[in-house]
Amino acid sequence: MSAYSEQSVIAKIEKLRSELHRHNYRYYVLDDPEISDAEYDRMIQELIALETAHPELASPDSPSARVGAAPLEKFETVQHSVPMLSLDNGVSDADILDFDKRVKKNLDTSDNILYTAEPKMDGLAVEMVYENGRLITASTRGDGVKGEVITENIRTIRSVPLLLREQSAEKMPRYLEVRGEVFMGRETFRQLNEERLKANVPVFANPRNAAAGSLRQLDPRETAKRPLEIYCYGLGKAEGFVSDSHWERLQILKRLGFRINPMIRAKISIQEVLDYYQELSQKRHELHYDIDGMVIKVDSLSLQAELGATSRSPRWAIAYKFSAIQKTTKIIDIGIQVGRTGALTPVAHLEPVNIAGVTVSRATLHNEDEIRRKDIRIGDAVLVQRAGDVIPEVVKVIESARTGAEKEFVMPKQCPVCGAAVYREKDEAVQRCNNINCSAQIKARIRHFASKAAFDIDGLGEKLIEQLVNKGMLLSYADIFSLKKEQLQSLERMGPKSAENLIRAIENSRRISFDRFIYALGIRHVGENIADILAEKFENPEKLSSADVADVESIDGIGPEIAESIRNFFEQEENRNTLNRLMASGVEILTENKPKQNLLEGKTFVLTGTLESMTRNEAKEKIEAAGGKVSSSVSRNTDYVVAGKDPGSKLDKAVKIGIQIIDEKMLQELTAEKR
C-alpha cells in the first residue's frame, strides 16, 4: 500500500517536483545549495517511486526526466525561426580593431561602442524552446537553418531548467528560444576515454567531440550517464522579453534559471576587450573546460538590429580565436626515454608542428599497452594535442591516411642507454631498466633532487646536469655537495661568476626540512604528500631507514605498495651509502616543533577551483595544521570538498557520491582554533 492516500499523492508529487527544481537552480545557477547531496538524492528517489506507482501522473517537466527517456529510432529535424549564424573570426588585435572600425562605420558614428566579451566555449551549440515557461523542444545548431531534435537528451542535463522560475504570468516570457553551448569538462572527458579504451571502443578526439557524441545518442539513457554541462549565451525569437542590452538579457536569463558563464565581461571598451583577451588566454588552461577564444558582441540590442547581418554571420559580433591546441602531424620515429625509476617511456618523434604557439616535435606515448590500444605505428599521420604545460600526446591515429608503409613498434628488451636487461613487473604497464647505475636514471634522479620541491638548487638545470654526468663529475646526487668552483669553470658556458653562484646555491640548500629531504631521495611512489606523512611519523632519516614494512603500512594514508617501495629503497646498499654520504657532507635536516591542533583529525579534504581569500598551499597548510589531510582526488573516504570559483570535475564526482561541499568561509571556520 502506498505511504500516501490517493488524495495526497498528486500534491506530494507536485511538491517534490517544485522543490527539486528549486534546488537544481540554487545548485547549478546560484552555486548556493541549501540541502546536502544525500538529501537531494533521497528526494529524487522518492519522486521516482511515486511516479512509478502512478504512471498516469508522469510529466516531461519532472526532474526525474533527467535519468533519460526511451530510445529514439532516429532524430527528427526542425527549422530555427531565427537562423543560428556562424561568426566571423579574428586572429590578432588588428583584426579586432578593424571590426570595431567597421561597426562604427556602419553605424556612422565616432562614439565609443560598448561590448560584451564572453569565453568562446568549445562545445556544441543548441537551441531550447520554452512556451509559457515550459521546455517544449531542443535542437542542435545543425547547418544554422535546420537542426536535429534532441529534446530528451537535453532534459538529462541537470543545469537545463525544465520549467522557468518566474511565477508571475506578467513576467514569464510567452515564448522563448534560448541558445547555449553544451560541453564536457576535461576530467570527465579523460575518464570517459579511459572507460572506452578498457571497453575496446574508439576514443573521442577531444571534449567537443565527446559532448557532440553524447548529445546525439539515440538512447537518452546513455546521454544521462555522461555529465554534460551548458552555458547559455543568447536568444533567438523571444516574446514578452523586454531589454535593450545583451548583458541585461543574460541577467534575466539567469533569474529565469539558466546557467550563465561567470567569466563574461560586460559593457567594456574595445581596448578593455583586447586586455581581457590576453587575461583569458592566460587563464584558459586553469579552467575545467575547453575554450577556443573569445566572442565579442555589441552590447546594445538596438545597435545590433541596426547593424544587421550578412547571409552567413552577424555584423555586430566576432570571434577572437586562440591558436589551435590540436594539430595533425606525422610520426617519424618512436624512441625510448629512461626515467629516474628506470621506467622506459616510448616517445613519438614528430614532424614539427606549431600547437598553441609552441613548436612540438615530440609527444609521449605513455607505454607499450597504450601504443597497442591506439594502434600507433611509425609513419602514421596522427592527431596531437597540447594543453597548458602538459607534455604533448598523441590523441589518435588517422587511419584513412595510411599507405601501407607504416611499421609496428616493438619495445626493446635492453635499455637503450646502458644495455641492461629490461623487465616488466606483474600488473604494471611499464618496462624498466634493471641497472641502478644507468646514466639516464642518474641524470633524472639528480634533476629531481635539485628541483624546487626538493633541495631547490637554483642554477643546476638539465643541460648542466647532462654535462656533469657525462664527464663523470656526478655519479649520484650525493656528489653535488662535493663539487668545486674550479671543476665547474671548466664546463661549457660556465664562467667564474656562474660557477660561484652555483656553489653558493648548493651551500644554501644544505639546510632542508625532513619532508623535502625524503621527497628529494626519489623513492618510487613517494610524492610530496607521502613525504610529509613520513616526516611527521619518523622524525629523522635513521628511524625511517630502519622501519619495516609493517611499521610503514600501519600509517594512515600509506598502502602496501608504497610501504614495500620504501623498504626496498633502504634495503639497497647503494642507497644506504648515498644517504650516509649526504649526511656526512653537511646536509642539515631542520626540525619543526609546531604545536598541532587536532580540530580536523581524521578528516580528509579535497580542494577544487580558485580560492579567493587564500592560495591552495595556504589552504593546505591550514587544514594540516588543524590535523586534517589534503588529498588530490575525491573518493568515498573524502570528508569535505572545498569548492572555489570555477570548480572542476572533482566537484561533479563529490556531488555524485554525496560528499559534503564547503566554501572558503566554512573552511576558515573549521580550521579556526576554538578557545
Long-range contacts (C-beta under 8 A, 24 or more apart in sequence): 2-50, 2-53, 4-50, 9-50, 9-54, 9-57, 10-57, 12-50, 13-47, 13-50, 13-51, 13-54, 13-57, 16-43, 16-46, 16-47, 16-50, 17-47, 17-59, 17-61, 17-62, 17-63, 19-43, 20-44, 20-47, 20-63, 21-63, 21-161, 21-162, 21-163, 21-165, 21-257, 24-63, 24-158, 24-159, 24-161, 25-161, 25-165, 25-257, 28-158, 28-159, 28-259, 29-159, 29-254, 29-257, 29-258, 29-259, 29-260, 33-661, 36-658, 36-660, 37-654, 37-655, 37-656, 37-658, 37-659, 37-661, 38-658, 41-658, 60-135, 60-155, 60-162, 61-134, 61-135, 61-162, 61-163, 62-162, 63-162, 65-152, 65-155, 65-156, 65-162, 66-155, 66-156, 66-157, 66-158, 66-224, 67-156, 67-221, 67-224, 68-152, 68-156, 68-219, 68-220, 68-221, 68-222, 68-223, 68-224, 69-152, 69-155, 69-220, 69-221, 70-220, 71-218, 71-219, 71-220, 71-221, 72-152, 72-218, 72-219, 72-220, 73-218, 74-218, 75-148, 75-149, 75-150, 75-216, 75-218, 76-148, 76-149, 77-139, 77-142, 77-146, 77-147, 77-148, 77-149, 78-137, 78-139, 78-146, 78-147, 78-148, 78-149, 79-145, 79-146, 80-127, 80-139, 80-144, 80-145, 80-146, 80-147, 80-177, 80-236, 81-177, 81-236, 81-237, 82-177, 82-236, 82-237, 83-144, 83-145, 84-125, 84-127, 84-141, 84-142, 84-144, 84-147, 84-179, 84-236, 85-144, 85-309, 85-312, 85-313, 85-314, 86-144, 86-312, 86-313, 87-295, 87-313, 87-314, 87-317, 87-318, 87-319, 88-313, 88-317, 88-318, 88-319, 89-293, 89-318, 89-319, 89-320, 89-321, 90-318, 90-319, 90-320, 90-321, 91-320, 91-321, 93-274, 93-277, 95-318, 95-320, 96-270, 96-273, 96-274, 96-277, 96-296, 96-318, 96-320, 97-270, 97-274, 99-296, 99-318, 100-270, 102-315, 103-298, 103-307, 103-315, 103-316, 106-306, 106-307, 106-315, 107-303, 107-306, 107-307, 112-269, 112-270, 113-270, 113-298, 113-303, 114-267, 114-268, 114-269, 114-298, 114-299, 114-300, 115-267, 115-268, 115-269, 115-270, 115-273, 115-296, 115-297, 115-298, 115-299, 116-246, 116-247, 116-264, 116-265, 116-266, 116-267, 116-268, 116-296, 116-297, 116-299, 117-264, 117-265, 117-268, 117-272, 117-273, 117-276, 117-277, 117-280, 117-294, 117-295, 117-296, 117-297, 118-233, 118-261, 118-263, 118-264, 118-265, 118-294, 118-295, 118-297, 119-261, 119-263, 119-264, 119-280, 119-284, 119-287, 119-291, 119-294, 119-295, 120-291, 120-292, 120-293, 120-294, 120-295, 120-319, 120-320, 120-321, 121-181, 121-183, 121-231, 121-233, 121-261, 121-289, 121-290, 121-291, 122-183, 122-206, 122-207, 122-208, 122-289, 122-290, 122-291, 122-292, 123-181, 123-182, 123-183, 123-184, 123-207, 123-208, 123-211, 123-212, 123-289, 123-290, 124-181, 124-182, 124-183, 124-208, 124-211, 124-212, 124-215, 125-179, 125-180, 125-181, 126-150, 126-154, 126-179, 126-180, 126-181, 126-182, 126-215, 126-230, 127-177, 127-178, 127-179, 127-236, 128-154, 128-160, 128-177, 128-178, 128-179, 128-180, 129-175, 129-176, 129-177, 129-178, 130-164, 130-173, 130-175, 130-176, 130-177, 130-178, 131-174, 131-175, 131-176, 132-172, 132-174, 133-163, 133-164, 133-166, 133-172, 133-173, 134-162, 134-163, 134-164, 135-160, 135-161, 135-162, 135-163, 140-215, 140-216, 148-216, 150-215, 150-216, 152-220, 153-214, 153-215, 153-216, 153-217, 153-220, 153-223, 154-182, 154-215, 155-220, 156-220, 156-223, 156-224, 156-228, 157-182, 157-228, 157-229, 157-230, 159-229, 159-230, 159-259, 160-230, 161-256, 161-257, 161-258, 163-257, 164-256, 164-257, 165-255, 165-256, 165-257, 166-255, 166-256, 172-240, 173-238, 173-239, 173-240, 173-241, 173-256, 174-239, 174-240, 175-237, 175-238, 175-239, 175-240, 176-235, 176-237, 176-238, 176-239, 176-241, 177-235, 177-236, 177-237, 177-238, 178-232, 178-234, 178-235, 178-236, 178-253, 178-258, 179-232, 179-233, 179-234, 179-235, 179-236, 180-230, 180-231, 180-232, 180-233, 180-258, 180-259, 181-230, 181-231, 181-233, 182-211, 182-215, 182-228, 182-229, 182-230, 183-207, 183-208, 183-211, 183-228, 183-229, 183-230, 183-231, 183-289, 183-290, 184-208, 184-210, 184-211, 184-214, 184-226, 184-227, 184-228, 184-229, 184-289, 185-227, 185-229, 185-288, 185-289, 185-648, 185-649, 185-652, 186-288, 186-289, 186-290, 186-387, 186-648, 186-649, 187-288, 187-648, 187-649, 187-650, 188-226, 188-227, 188-649, 188-652, 191-649, 192-226, 197-373, 200-373, 202-396, 203-374, 203-395, 203-396, 205-326, 205-383, 205-395, 205-396, 206-290, 206-326, 206-385, 206-395, 207-289, 207-290, 208-290, 227-649, 227-652, 227-656, 229-259, 229-289, 230-259, 231-259, 231-260, 231-261, 232-258, 232-259, 232-260, 233-260, 233-261, 233-295, 243-301, 244-300, 244-301, 244-302, 245-299, 245-300, 245-301, 246-297, 246-298, 246-299, 246-300, 246-301, 246-304, 247-299, 249-301, 262-645, 262-646, 263-646, 266-299, 267-299, 277-320, 281-322, 284-322, 285-387, 285-388, 285-389, 286-388, 286-610, 286-646, 287-646, 288-646, 288-647, 288-648, 288-649, 291-322, 292-321, 292-322, 292-324, 293-319, 293-320, 293-321, 293-322, 294-319, 294-320, 295-319, 295-320, 296-320, 322-356, 323-354, 323-355, 323-356, 323-357, 324-355, 324-356, 325-355, 325-356, 325-385, 325-386, 325-387, 326-355, 326-383, 326-384, 326-385, 326-395, 327-353, 327-354, 327-355, 327-360, 327-383, 327-384, 328-353, 328-381, 328-382, 328-383, 328-384, 328-398, 329-353, 329-360, 329-381, 329-382, 329-384, 330-379, 330-380, 330-381, 330-382, 331-376, 331-377, 331-378, 331-379, 331-380, 331-382, 331-394, 332-378, 332-379, 333-378, 334-365, 334-371, 334-376, 334-378, 334-409, 335-416, 336-411, 336-412, 336-416, 337-440, 338-415, 338-416, 338-417, 338-433, 338-438, 338-440, 338-441, 338-444, 339-440, 339-441, 339-444, 340-441, 340-444, 340-445, 340-447, 340-448, 340-522, 341-432, 341-441, 341-522, 341-524, 342-415, 342-432, 342-433, 342-434, 342-435, 342-436, 342-438, 342-441, 343-430, 343-431, 343-432, 344-411, 344-412, 344-415, 344-416, 344-422, 344-430, 344-431, 344-432, 344-433, 345-430, 346-371, 346-409, 346-411, 348-376, 348-382, 348-394, 350-382, 350-384, 353-384, 355-384, 355-385, 355-386, 355-392, 356-386, 358-386, 360-384, 360-386, 360-392, 362-392, 363-391, 363-392, 363-393, 363-394, 364-391, 364-392, 364-393, 364-394, 365-393, 365-394, 366-393, 366-429, 367-429, 367-430, 367-431, 368-411, 368-429, 368-431, 369-429, 370-429, 371-409, 375-399, 376-409, 377-406, 377-407, 377-408, 377-409, 378-406, 378-407, 378-408, 378-409, 379-403, 379-405, 379-406, 379-407, 380-406, 415-440, 436-572, 436-574, 439-469, 439-470, 442-469, 442-474, 442-475, 442-476, 443-469, 445-476, 445-477, 445-522, 446-474, 446-476, 446-477, 446-480, 448-520, 448-522, 449-477, 449-480, 449-520, 449-521, 449-522, 450-477, 450-480, 451-520, 453-516, 453-519, 453-528, 454-516, 454-517, 454-519, 454-520, 455-480, 455-509, 455-512, 455-516, 455-520, 456-509, 456-516, 457-502, 457-505, 457-506, 457-509, 458-501, 458-505, 459-498, 459-501, 459-502, 459-505, 460-502, 460-505, 460-506, 464-491, 464-494, 464-502, 467-491, 467-492, 476-574, 476-578, 476-581, 477-520, 477-578, 477-582, 478-578, 478-581, 478-582, 478-585, 480-506, 481-506, 481-510, 481-582, 481-585, 481-586, 481-587, 482-585, 510-585, 510-586, 510-587, 510-588, 511-587, 511-588, 511-590, 512-587, 512-588, 512-589, 512-590, 513-589, 513-590, 513-592, 514-539, 514-540, 514-541, 514-589, 514-590, 514-591, 517-541, 517-587, 517-589, 518-544, 521-569, 521-575, 521-579, 523-565, 523-566, 523-569, 524-565, 524-569, 525-561, 525-562, 525-565, 526-562, 526-565, 526-566, 529-557, 529-630, 529-631, 529-632, 530-557, 530-558, 530-562, 532-624, 533-557, 533-558, 534-558, 534-566, 539-591, 540-589, 540-591, 541-579, 541-583, 541-589, 544-570, 545-570, 545-576, 545-579, 546-570, 556-629, 557-629, 594-625, 596-625, 596-627, 597-625, 597-626, 597-627, 597-673, 598-626, 598-627, 599-626, 599-627, 599-628, 599-670, 599-671, 599-673, 599-674, 600-626, 600-627, 600-628, 600-670, 600-671, 601-627, 601-628, 602-627, 602-628, 603-627, 603-628, 603-629, 603-639, 603-640, 604-628, 604-629, 604-630, 604-631, 604-637, 604-638, 604-639, 604-640, 605-629, 605-630, 605-631, 605-638, 605-639, 605-640, 605-641, 605-642, 605-667, 606-630, 606-631, 606-632, 606-633, 606-634, 606-638, 606-640, 606-641, 606-642, 606-650, 606-654, 606-659, 607-641, 607-642, 607-644, 608-641, 608-642, 608-643, 608-644, 608-647, 608-648, 608-650, 608-651, 609-643, 609-644, 609-645, 609-646, 609-647, 609-648, 609-651, 610-644, 610-645, 610-646, 611-642, 611-644, 611-645, 611-664, 612-644, 612-645, 612-664, 613-664, 613-668, 614-664, 619-664, 619-667, 622-667, 622-668, 622-671, 623-667, 623-671, 625-671, 626-670, 626-671, 626-673, 628-671, 634-659, 640-667, 640-670, 642-667
